[in-house]
Amino acid sequence: MCKPSTSTEKTAGMGGVAQVMGTVVMLSLIKFPQVFTINQVPQAFHEDSIISGYRHPHSSATDCILSLFHMTNETLNIWTHFLPSWYFLWKLVSVVLILTAWQESFTWPLVVYLVSCCIYPLLSSCAHTFNSMSAQARHICFFFDYGALSFYSLGSAMSYSAYVFPDKWVNNFFHRYYIPIAVFNTIACTSMACYSRLGSPFWQHSHDVANRFSKFQSPKFNKSLRVVAFAFPYLFDNIPLFYRVFLCVGEGCTDNDTNTLHCYHIALAFLTGFLFATHLPERLAPGSFDFIGHSHQLFHVSGIFATHFQMRAIEQDMLTRRTWLLQHSIPITFANSVGAALFCVVVNLLIIILFSLPLLFPSDCQKKKHKI
């Protein structure tokens, strides 16, 4: 026979139902921001072949945060970089705590690299979250995004110099000047990428972003310039890896099991660049991939997987080649690792400030123009 329910059980059941109903009511009271079509937002906010799902071009910070929890054309762009940034942070903390990285200079390049792996997806997710607050905010958000990506290229270069160079090239002329050139490339990358949005600060763009954009914007040229800005540092950083994996034969080529991981990284990195440059698949069917499946989301996912395999390969090279590298490679110092990284962070911030000031503070001429 069934045991009759007690009044306590009935009360508990009714309480559970009430909690569920309360949650439903609370969610129904949240007013998510409206989304718009491409014809309803200024040109500066347009994305190639994305027709709908745009947020209000003057969203509040609260609206931007709420947009994480309902579908816009930016929602998956945010989550595909925000979640991986915590994975890379866990890897960084593991290295710092387990390997006590601060105690030995040999691990410093790995720490710089892992810091850059945490920063670039985190700043990218922030840029995609808050870029709809205004036209000025949109450009400044992506200035920081570009600076983080260029810093990631420097982190990659430092780890390659320390652990990945083929035996034949260790301590040769190219190896000795590899880090200084990578530092220059990082600064040039940030400058060129920021320039690709609105031109030179103070001379070519002003506080009146809409006017500046409509008069001087050349999407194809600017996109090409941005591709070059990020492709060149990547190709330079990977010269020793390309040689080691594809060209080197005979003794001193460092032909080990890690090369398979490097090949995975290279394939995914080229897929990432292809997606960024071509805007596929949305270019084939505009409007069909506005919310899910457009190239920027795929670009984020493939880029994260490329970084994952790159990180595994670097760690494996560091562990398996440690003894030989400590005897034959260039000594790792504060100047060619942490010091160079801090220098690039400071310079990148100065570049971002330089490009942002005209957007934040209109010139006297611009103020007079608005008064008229």
Secondary structure as GFF3:
##gff-version 3
##sequence-region A 1 372
A	DSSP	alpha_helix	7	29	.	.	.	ID=ss1
A	DSSP	three_ten_helix	38	40	.	.	.	ID=ss2
A	DSSP	three_ten_helix	43	45	.	.	.	ID=ss3
A	DSSP	alpha_helix	61	66	.	.	.	ID=ss4
A	DSSP	three_ten_helix	67	69	.	.	.	ID=ss5
A	DSSP	alpha_helix	75	98	.	.	.	ID=ss6
A	DSSP	three_ten_helix	101	103	.	.	.	ID=ss7
A	DSSP	three_ten_helix	105	107	.	.	.	ID=ss8
A	DSSP	alpha_helix	108	130	.	.	.	ID=ss9
A	DSSP	alpha_helix	135	159	.	.	.	ID=ss10
A	DSSP	pi_helix	160	164	.	.	.	ID=ss11
A	DSSP	three_ten_helix	167	169	.	.	.	ID=ss12
A	DSSP	alpha_helix	173	198	.	.	.	ID=ss13
A	DSSP	alpha_helix	209	216	.	.	.	ID=ss14
A	DSSP	alpha_helix	219	237	.	.	.	ID=ss15
A	DSSP	alpha_helix	239	242	.	.	.	ID=ss16
A	DSSP	pi_helix	243	247	.	.	.	ID=ss17
A	DSSP	alpha_helix	258	278	.	.	.	ID=ss18
A	DSSP	alpha_helix	295	320	.	.	.	ID=ss19
A	DSSP	alpha_helix	322	328	.	.	.	ID=ss20
A	DSSP	alpha_helix	338	360	.	.	.	ID=ss21
A	DSSP	alpha_helix	364	371	.	.	.	ID=ss22
###
